[in-house]
Amino acid sequence: MPRSDLADDARRVMSADKAAVSRALNVVEDRRPESHARVADLLAALKDAPKAQGGHRVGLTGPPGVGKSTLTSALARALRQRGRTVGVVAVDPSSVRSGGSLLGDRARMSFDPTDAGLFVRSLATAGEVGGLAYAANSAVRVLAAAYDVVVVETTGVGQSEIDIVHVADTVTLVIQPGSGDVLQFLKAGIMEIPDILVVNKADHEELAKRAVADLRGALRTAQAAGASSAADSGWETPIVATSATKGTGIDALIDNLDAHRKHIEATLDDRRRSGEVQWALELFRRKHGEHGISALGGISKLRGRAEQDLDGGQTPLRLCEQLSREYLATLGKR
C-alpha cells in the first residue's frame, strides 16, 4: 500500500469507514519483514485519533467454555443500544500442527452485519502464547481510532496468558459456576490481573452464589498476599453475575466497566504507556531473544530506554526497529 493511500486510509479509519478499517487490519496482520514499516507508519498516523485517546479498551478473558464469545456478543449489542460504536477483536487458537485456525469465535457471535457502528475481526494466535495474537496490539490500536469501545476477547487464561493487561484499559475475567477454576487461578496468579470479575452462565442460582462467594474469598486471599493490583489503585473489584444467553446482568457489567474507566481516568495515559513499553520490549524479544536484550544492556536498561523514547513521541514498532538496528550493529563489531 503506497504511503499516500495509507494516509488516506488512516483518515477513513478515524471516520469508522468499515472498508478502510478492514484494509488497515490487513496491513497490521501482514507479518512479512517488508511490511513492518507500513504497519509502523499506519499506527503512527492513528496514534492521536480523538477516539483512540478518549475511548475504552476492554479485555475479556477466562478459560475456554465459559461463554466469552456469547458474552462479547451480548455486551456489544447492549453497548450499541446505548449509542456507542464498538470494535471487537476475537482471538482464536491456532492448530499446533498446521498453524491454521477455525476462527470460530466470530461464528459463535450474533451481530447485525448492516450495523455501521459495529466491527468484528477474528485473529489467529499462530502459535503465540499469552492469550493474544501477534497482531492483537496493532489491531486494537486500529479499532480504537475508529470506535468508542474496543472489546478484546482472548483465547483463554493460564499461567502465562496475561498479555491482555498490556492491551486493555479494563480487564474482565470470566468464569462459570461449578468449574473449580478459582483455585487454579490462585495457583497461577491470574487473580492479580482482573479489574472486574464476571460469573457467566449464572442461570443456576445456587451454583452462581457459590461461585461469587469463592471469588470473594479468592480476592481476599490475593489482597492479603499483596497480589491484587486493582486494590492497590483504590478500586474494589466488583463481581457481576451474568447470563449472556438470556441477556441478564449485561447492563450491570457495562455500568461497572464505565465506573472503572472513570476511576482510571487520571492514570490512563500511564497505564497505556506501560502497555506500549511492554509491547515494544516483547516485540524485540521475539525477534532477537534473550541474547538481544542482554547485548543492549539488560531488561532494566531497555525498559528505561523505552519509557524515555515513548515519552518523546516514539511508537513501539519504530522503537523495536531502532533497537534491532542497534543490536545488529553490536553483532557486526564482533
C-alpha positions as a Markdown table, in Angstrom:
| # | Residue | x | y | z |
|---|---|---|---|---|
| 1 | Met | 0.0 | 0.0 | 0.0 |
| 2 | Pro | 1.6 | 3.3 | -1.1 |
| 3 | Arg | 2.1 | 5.9 | 1.7 |
| 4 | Ser | -0.4 | 8.3 | 0.2 |
| 5 | Asp | -3.0 | 5.5 | 0.2 |
| 6 | Leu | -2.1 | 4.6 | 3.7 |
| 7 | Ala | -2.6 | 8.2 | 4.9 |
| 8 | Asp | -5.9 | 8.4 | 3.2 |
| 9 | Asp | -7.0 | 5.1 | 4.8 |
| 10 | Ala | -5.9 | 6.4 | 8.2 |
| 11 | Arg | -8.2 | 9.3 | 7.8 |
| 12 | Arg | -11.0 | 7.0 | 6.7 |
| 13 | Val | -10.3 | 4.7 | 9.7 |
| 14 | Met | -10.8 | 7.6 | 12.0 |
| 15 | Ser | -14.2 | 8.2 | 10.4 |
| 16 | Ala | -15.1 | 4.5 | 11.0 |
| 17 | Asp | -15.2 | 3.6 | 7.3 |
| 18 | Lys | -15.5 | -0.2 | 7.5 |
| 19 | Ala | -13.7 | -0.9 | 4.3 |
| 20 | Ala | -10.8 | 1.3 | 5.4 |
| 21 | Val | -10.7 | -0.4 | 8.9 |
| 22 | Ser | -10.6 | -3.8 | 7.2 |
| 23 | Arg | -7.7 | -2.8 | 4.9 |
| 24 | Ala | -5.8 | -1.3 | 7.9 |
| 25 | Leu | -6.2 | -4.6 | 9.8 |
| 26 | Asn | -5.0 | -6.5 | 6.8 |
| 27 | Val | -1.8 | -4.3 | 6.9 |
| 28 | Val | -1.2 | -4.9 | 10.6 |
| 29 | Glu | -1.7 | -8.7 | 10.2 |
| 30 | Asp | 1.0 | -8.9 | 7.5 |
| 31 | Arg | 4.0 | -10.4 | 9.2 |
| 32 | Arg | 6.4 | -10.1 | 6.3 |
| 33 | Pro | 9.5 | -8.1 | 7.3 |
| 34 | Glu | 9.0 | -5.7 | 4.3 |
| 35 | Ser | 5.6 | -4.8 | 5.8 |
| 36 | His | 6.9 | -3.6 | 9.2 |
| 37 | Ala | 7.5 | -0.1 | 8.0 |
| 38 | Arg | 3.9 | 0.2 | 6.6 |
| 39 | Val | 2.5 | -1.0 | 9.9 |
| 40 | Ala | 4.6 | 1.5 | 11.9 |
| 41 | Asp | 3.5 | 4.3 | 9.6 |
| 42 | Leu | -0.2 | 3.4 | 9.9 |
| 43 | Leu | -0.1 | 3.2 | 13.7 |
| 44 | Ala | 1.8 | 6.5 | 13.9 |
| 45 | Ala | -0.9 | 8.1 | 11.8 |
| 46 | Leu | -3.6 | 6.8 | 14.1 |
| 47 | Lys | -1.9 | 7.4 | 17.4 |
| 48 | Asp | -3.5 | 10.7 | 18.2 |
| 49 | Ala | -7.0 | 10.0 | 16.9 |
| 50 | Pro | -9.7 | 11.5 | 19.2 |
| 51 | Lys | -11.4 | 8.2 | 19.8 |
| 52 | Ala | -8.1 | 6.5 | 20.5 |
| 53 | Gln | -7.4 | 9.0 | 23.3 |
| 54 | Gly | -10.8 | 9.0 | 24.9 |
| 55 | Gly | -12.2 | 5.6 | 24.1 |
| 56 | His | -12.3 | 2.4 | 26.3 |
| 57 | Arg | -10.4 | -0.7 | 25.6 |
| 58 | Val | -12.0 | -3.7 | 27.4 |
| 59 | Gly | -10.2 | -7.1 | 27.7 |
| 60 | Leu | -12.4 | -10.2 | 28.2 |
| 61 | Thr | -10.5 | -13.3 | 29.3 |
| 62 | Gly | -11.3 | -16.5 | 31.0 |
| 63 | Pro | -10.9 | -20.3 | 30.5 |
| 64 | Pro | -12.4 | -22.0 | 27.3 |
| 65 | Gly | -16.0 | -22.8 | 27.6 |
| 66 | Val | -17.2 | -20.1 | 29.9 |
| 67 | Gly | -19.1 | -18.3 | 27.2 |
| 68 | Lys | -16.7 | -15.4 | 26.4 |
| 69 | Ser | -17.9 | -15.2 | 22.7 |
| 70 | Thr | -21.6 | -15.2 | 23.7 |
| 71 | Leu | -20.8 | -12.6 | 26.4 |
| 72 | Thr | -18.9 | -10.5 | 24.0 |
| 73 | Ser | -21.8 | -10.6 | 21.6 |
| 74 | Ala | -24.3 | -9.6 | 24.3 |
| 75 | Leu | -22.0 | -6.8 | 25.6 |
| 76 | Ala | -21.5 | -5.3 | 22.1 |
| 77 | Arg | -25.2 | -5.3 | 21.4 |
| 78 | Ala | -26.0 | -3.6 | 24.7 |
| 79 | Leu | -23.3 | -1.0 | 24.1 |
| 80 | Arg | -24.8 | -0.3 | 20.7 |
| 81 | Gln | -28.2 | 0.1 | 22.3 |
| 82 | Arg | -26.6 | 2.8 | 24.5 |
| 83 | Gly | -25.5 | 4.6 | 21.3 |
| 84 | Arg | -21.8 | 3.7 | 21.4 |
| 85 | Thr | -19.8 | 2.3 | 18.5 |
| 86 | Val | -18.0 | -0.9 | 19.1 |
| 87 | Gly | -15.0 | -2.7 | 17.6 |
| 88 | Val | -14.3 | -6.4 | 18.6 |
| 89 | Val | -11.1 | -8.4 | 18.3 |
| 90 | Ala | -11.7 | -12.1 | 18.9 |
| 91 | Val | -8.5 | -14.1 | 19.2 |
| 92 | Asp | -8.7 | -17.8 | 18.2 |
| 93 | Pro | -6.2 | -20.5 | 18.9 |
| 94 | Ser | -4.2 | -22.0 | 16.0 |
| 95 | Ser | -3.5 | -25.6 | 15.4 |
| 96 | Val | -0.1 | -26.7 | 16.8 |
| 97 | Arg | 0.3 | -28.9 | 13.7 |
| 98 | Ser | -1.0 | -27.0 | 10.7 |
| 99 | Gly | -0.9 | -23.4 | 12.2 |
| 100 | Gly | -4.4 | -23.0 | 10.8 |
| 101 | Ser | -7.3 | -21.6 | 12.8 |
| 102 | Leu | -11.0 | -22.1 | 12.6 |
| 103 | Leu | -11.8 | -18.6 | 13.7 |
| 104 | Gly | -14.8 | -20.0 | 15.4 |
| 105 | Asp | -15.3 | -17.2 | 18.0 |
| 106 | Arg | -16.8 | -15.0 | 15.3 |
| 107 | Ala | -19.1 | -17.8 | 14.2 |
| 108 | Arg | -20.4 | -18.0 | 17.8 |
| 109 | Met | -21.2 | -14.3 | 17.9 |
| 110 | Ser | -24.5 | -12.9 | 16.7 |
| 111 | Phe | -24.3 | -9.4 | 15.2 |
| 112 | Asp | -26.2 | -7.3 | 12.6 |
| 113 | Pro | -23.8 | -7.2 | 9.6 |
| 114 | Thr | -25.5 | -4.0 | 8.4 |
| 115 | Asp | -24.7 | -2.1 | 11.6 |
| 116 | Ala | -22.2 | 0.6 | 10.6 |
| 117 | Gly | -21.3 | 1.2 | 14.3 |
| 118 | Leu | -20.1 | -2.3 | 14.9 |
| 119 | Phe | -17.0 | -4.1 | 13.5 |
| 120 | Val | -15.8 | -7.6 | 14.4 |
| 121 | Arg | -12.4 | -9.1 | 13.5 |
| 122 | Ser | -11.1 | -12.6 | 14.3 |
| 123 | Leu | -7.3 | -13.1 | 14.7 |
| 124 | Ala | -5.4 | -16.4 | 14.9 |
| 125 | Thr | -2.7 | -16.8 | 17.6 |
| 126 | Ala | -0.4 | -18.5 | 15.1 |
| 127 | Gly | 1.3 | -20.3 | 17.9 |
| 128 | Glu | 1.8 | -17.3 | 20.2 |
| 129 | Val | 1.4 | -17.7 | 23.9 |
| 130 | Gly | -0.1 | -15.1 | 26.2 |
| 131 | Gly | -3.7 | -15.4 | 25.0 |
| 132 | Leu | -3.3 | -12.9 | 22.2 |
| 133 | Ala | -2.3 | -13.0 | 18.6 |
| 134 | Tyr | 0.8 | -11.4 | 17.2 |
| 135 | Ala | -1.2 | -8.5 | 15.6 |
| 136 | Ala | -3.6 | -8.0 | 18.5 |
| 137 | Asn | -1.9 | -4.9 | 19.9 |
| 138 | Ser | -1.8 | -3.3 | 16.5 |
| 139 | Ala | -5.4 | -4.4 | 15.7 |
| 140 | Val | -6.6 | -2.8 | 19.0 |
| 141 | Arg | -5.0 | 0.5 | 18.1 |
| 142 | Val | -6.6 | 0.5 | 14.7 |
| 143 | Leu | -10.1 | -0.2 | 16.1 |
| 144 | Ala | -9.5 | 2.3 | 19.0 |
| 145 | Ala | -9.0 | 5.0 | 16.4 |
| 146 | Ala | -12.4 | 4.2 | 14.9 |
| 147 | Tyr | -14.8 | 3.1 | 17.7 |
| 148 | Asp | -15.9 | 4.3 | 21.1 |
| 149 | Val | -15.3 | 0.9 | 22.8 |
| 150 | Val | -12.9 | -1.9 | 21.7 |
| 151 | Val | -13.6 | -5.3 | 23.2 |
| 152 | Val | -10.7 | -7.9 | 23.0 |
| 153 | Glu | -11.7 | -11.5 | 23.6 |
| 154 | Thr | -8.6 | -13.7 | 24.4 |
| 155 | Thr | -8.2 | -17.4 | 23.7 |
| 156 | Gly | -8.2 | -18.2 | 27.4 |
| 157 | Val | -6.2 | -17.8 | 30.6 |
| 158 | Gly | -3.4 | -19.9 | 32.1 |
| 159 | Gln | -0.2 | -19.2 | 34.0 |
| 160 | Ser | 1.4 | -17.2 | 31.2 |
| 161 | Glu | -1.7 | -15.9 | 29.4 |
| 162 | Ile | -1.9 | -12.4 | 30.9 |
| 163 | Asp | -0.8 | -10.3 | 28.0 |
| 164 | Ile | -4.2 | -8.7 | 28.0 |
| 165 | Val | -3.2 | -6.4 | 30.8 |
| 166 | His | -0.8 | -4.7 | 28.3 |
| 167 | Val | -3.6 | -4.0 | 25.8 |
| 168 | Ala | -6.8 | -3.3 | 27.8 |
| 169 | Asp | -7.7 | -0.3 | 30.0 |
| 170 | Thr | -10.1 | -2.6 | 31.9 |
| 171 | Val | -9.5 | -6.4 | 32.3 |
| 172 | Thr | -12.6 | -8.6 | 32.8 |
| 173 | Leu | -12.1 | -12.1 | 34.0 |
| 174 | Val | -15.0 | -14.5 | 33.2 |
| 175 | Ile | -15.6 | -17.8 | 35.0 |
| 176 | Gln | -18.6 | -20.2 | 35.2 |
| 177 | Pro | -20.3 | -21.7 | 38.2 |
| 178 | Gly | -19.1 | -25.1 | 39.4 |
| 179 | Ser | -16.0 | -25.1 | 37.3 |
| 180 | Gly | -13.4 | -25.2 | 40.1 |
| 181 | Asp | -11.4 | -22.6 | 38.2 |
| 182 | Val | -10.9 | -20.2 | 41.2 |
| 183 | Leu | -8.3 | -22.4 | 42.9 |
| 184 | Gln | -6.4 | -22.8 | 39.7 |
| 185 | Phe | -6.4 | -19.1 | 39.2 |
| 186 | Leu | -4.9 | -18.6 | 42.7 |
| 187 | Lys | -2.2 | -21.0 | 41.8 |
| 188 | Ala | -1.4 | -19.4 | 38.5 |
| 189 | Gly | -1.6 | -15.8 | 39.8 |
| 190 | Ile | -4.5 | -14.9 | 37.5 |
| 191 | Met | -6.3 | -13.2 | 40.3 |
| 192 | Glu | -3.7 | -10.4 | 40.1 |
| 193 | Ile | -5.0 | -9.1 | 36.7 |
| 194 | Pro | -8.8 | -8.5 | 36.7 |
| 195 | Asp | -10.4 | -5.2 | 37.3 |
| 196 | Ile | -13.9 | -6.8 | 37.1 |
| 197 | Leu | -14.9 | -10.4 | 37.7 |
| 198 | Val | -17.9 | -12.0 | 35.9 |
| 199 | Val | -19.7 | -15.2 | 36.8 |
| 200 | Asn | -21.3 | -16.1 | 33.5 |
| 201 | Lys | -23.9 | -18.8 | 32.9 |
| 202 | Ala | -25.4 | -17.8 | 36.2 |
| 203 | Asp | -28.8 | -19.4 | 35.4 |
| 204 | His | -28.4 | -21.9 | 38.3 |
| 205 | Glu | -28.8 | -19.5 | 41.3 |
| 206 | Glu | -27.2 | -21.7 | 44.0 |
| 207 | Leu | -24.1 | -22.5 | 41.9 |
| 208 | Ala | -23.8 | -18.9 | 40.9 |
| 209 | Lys | -24.0 | -17.8 | 44.6 |
| 210 | Arg | -21.3 | -20.3 | 45.5 |
| 211 | Ala | -19.0 | -19.1 | 42.6 |
| 212 | Val | -19.4 | -15.5 | 43.7 |
| 213 | Ala | -18.5 | -16.4 | 47.3 |
| 214 | Asp | -15.5 | -18.3 | 46.1 |
| 215 | Leu | -14.4 | -15.3 | 44.1 |
| 216 | Arg | -14.8 | -13.0 | 47.0 |
| 217 | Gly | -12.6 | -15.4 | 49.1 |
| 218 | Ala | -10.0 | -15.5 | 46.3 |
| 219 | Leu | -9.9 | -11.7 | 46.1 |
| 220 | Arg | -9.3 | -11.5 | 49.9 |
| 221 | Thr | -6.5 | -14.0 | 49.5 |
| 222 | Ala | -4.9 | -12.1 | 46.7 |
| 223 | Gln | -5.2 | -8.8 | 48.5 |
| 224 | Ala | -3.7 | -10.3 | 51.7 |
| 225 | Ala | -0.8 | -11.5 | 49.7 |
| 226 | Gly | -0.4 | -8.1 | 48.1 |
| 227 | Ala | -1.1 | -9.6 | 44.6 |
| 228 | Ser | -4.2 | -7.5 | 43.7 |
| 229 | Ser | -3.1 | -4.6 | 41.5 |
| 230 | Ala | -6.7 | -3.3 | 41.4 |
| 231 | Ala | -6.8 | -3.0 | 45.2 |
| 232 | Asp | -3.6 | -1.1 | 45.1 |
| 233 | Ser | -5.2 | 1.6 | 43.0 |
| 234 | Gly | -8.1 | 2.1 | 45.4 |
| 235 | Trp | -10.5 | 0.1 | 43.1 |
| 236 | Glu | -12.7 | -2.5 | 44.8 |
| 237 | Thr | -13.0 | -5.3 | 42.2 |
| 238 | Pro | -16.7 | -5.9 | 41.6 |
| 239 | Ile | -18.2 | -9.3 | 40.9 |
| 240 | Val | -21.0 | -9.4 | 38.3 |
| 241 | Ala | -23.3 | -12.4 | 37.7 |
| 242 | Thr | -24.5 | -12.6 | 34.0 |
| 243 | Ser | -26.3 | -14.9 | 31.7 |
| 244 | Ala | -25.1 | -14.0 | 28.2 |
| 245 | Thr | -27.7 | -16.2 | 26.6 |
| 246 | Lys | -30.6 | -14.6 | 28.4 |
| 247 | Gly | -29.1 | -11.1 | 28.5 |
| 248 | Thr | -29.2 | -10.7 | 32.2 |
| 249 | Gly | -26.5 | -8.8 | 34.1 |
| 250 | Ile | -25.2 | -7.2 | 30.9 |
| 251 | Asp | -26.3 | -3.7 | 31.9 |
| 252 | Ala | -24.7 | -4.1 | 35.4 |
| 253 | Leu | -21.5 | -5.2 | 33.6 |
| 254 | Ile | -21.5 | -2.1 | 31.4 |
| 255 | Asp | -22.1 | 0.1 | 34.4 |
| 256 | Asn | -19.1 | -1.4 | 36.2 |
| 257 | Leu | -17.0 | -1.0 | 33.1 |
| 258 | Asp | -17.9 | 2.6 | 32.9 |
| 259 | Ala | -17.1 | 3.1 | 36.6 |
| 260 | His | -13.7 | 1.6 | 36.2 |
| 261 | Arg | -12.9 | 3.7 | 33.1 |
| 262 | Lys | -13.8 | 6.8 | 35.1 |
| 263 | His | -11.8 | 5.6 | 38.1 |
| 264 | Ile | -8.6 | 5.2 | 36.0 |
| 265 | Glu | -9.1 | 8.5 | 34.0 |
| 266 | Ala | -6.2 | 10.3 | 35.8 |
| 267 | Thr | -3.8 | 7.4 | 35.3 |
| 268 | Leu | -5.0 | 6.1 | 31.9 |
| 269 | Asp | -2.0 | 7.6 | 29.9 |
| 270 | Asp | 0.5 | 6.0 | 32.3 |
| 271 | Arg | -1.4 | 2.6 | 32.1 |
| 272 | Arg | -1.4 | 2.7 | 28.3 |
| 273 | Arg | 2.2 | 3.8 | 28.1 |
| 274 | Ser | 3.2 | 0.9 | 30.4 |
| 275 | Gly | 1.5 | -1.4 | 27.9 |
| 276 | Glu | 3.3 | 0.1 | 25.0 |
| 277 | Val | 6.7 | -0.3 | 26.8 |
| 278 | Gln | 5.9 | -3.9 | 27.4 |
| 279 | Trp | 4.8 | -4.4 | 23.8 |
| 280 | Ala | 7.9 | -2.8 | 22.4 |
| 281 | Leu | 10.2 | -5.0 | 24.5 |
| 282 | Glu | 8.2 | -8.1 | 23.8 |
| 283 | Leu | 8.4 | -7.5 | 20.0 |
| 284 | Phe | 12.2 | -7.1 | 20.4 |
| 285 | Arg | 12.4 | -10.2 | 22.5 |
| 286 | Arg | 10.5 | -12.2 | 19.9 |
| 287 | Lys | 12.9 | -11.1 | 17.1 |
| 288 | His | 16.2 | -11.4 | 19.0 |
| 289 | Gly | 15.6 | -13.4 | 22.1 |
| 290 | Glu | 17.3 | -13.0 | 25.5 |
| 291 | His | 20.7 | -12.5 | 23.8 |
| 292 | Gly | 19.4 | -9.4 | 22.1 |
| 293 | Ile | 18.2 | -8.0 | 25.4 |
| 294 | Ser | 21.5 | -8.9 | 27.1 |
| 295 | Ala | 23.5 | -7.3 | 24.3 |
| 296 | Leu | 21.8 | -4.0 | 24.7 |
| 297 | Gly | 22.3 | -3.8 | 28.5 |
| 298 | Gly | 19.6 | -6.0 | 30.0 |
| 299 | Ile | 15.9 | -5.6 | 30.5 |
| 300 | Ser | 16.0 | -2.8 | 33.1 |
| 301 | Lys | 18.1 | -0.6 | 30.9 |
| 302 | Leu | 15.9 | -1.3 | 27.9 |
| 303 | Arg | 12.7 | -0.6 | 29.8 |
| 304 | Gly | 14.1 | 2.8 | 30.9 |
| 305 | Arg | 15.1 | 3.5 | 27.3 |
| 306 | Ala | 11.7 | 2.5 | 26.0 |
| 307 | Glu | 9.9 | 4.7 | 28.6 |
| 308 | Gln | 12.1 | 7.7 | 27.6 |
| 309 | Asp | 11.7 | 7.2 | 23.9 |
| 310 | Leu | 7.9 | 6.6 | 24.0 |
| 311 | Asp | 7.5 | 9.7 | 26.2 |
| 312 | Gly | 9.4 | 11.5 | 23.4 |
| 313 | Gly | 6.7 | 10.5 | 20.8 |
| 314 | Gln | 8.3 | 7.3 | 19.5 |
| 315 | Thr | 6.0 | 4.4 | 18.7 |
| 316 | Pro | 6.5 | 0.8 | 19.9 |
| 317 | Leu | 7.1 | -0.5 | 16.4 |
| 318 | Arg | 9.6 | 2.2 | 15.5 |
| 319 | Leu | 11.4 | 1.7 | 18.8 |
| 320 | Cys | 11.6 | -2.0 | 18.1 |
| 321 | Glu | 13.1 | -1.3 | 14.7 |
| 322 | Gln | 15.7 | 1.1 | 16.3 |
| 323 | Leu | 16.7 | -1.4 | 18.9 |
| 324 | Ser | 17.0 | -4.1 | 16.2 |
| 325 | Arg | 19.4 | -1.9 | 14.3 |
| 326 | Glu | 21.5 | -1.3 | 17.4 |
| 327 | Tyr | 21.6 | -5.0 | 18.2 |
| 328 | Leu | 22.6 | -5.9 | 14.7 |
| 329 | Ala | 25.4 | -3.3 | 14.9 |
| 330 | Thr | 26.8 | -4.9 | 18.0 |
| 331 | Leu | 26.9 | -8.2 | 16.2 |
| 332 | Gly | 28.9 | -6.5 | 13.3 |
| 333 | Lys | 31.5 | -5.3 | 15.8 |
| 334 | Arg | 32.4 | -8.9 | 16.9 |
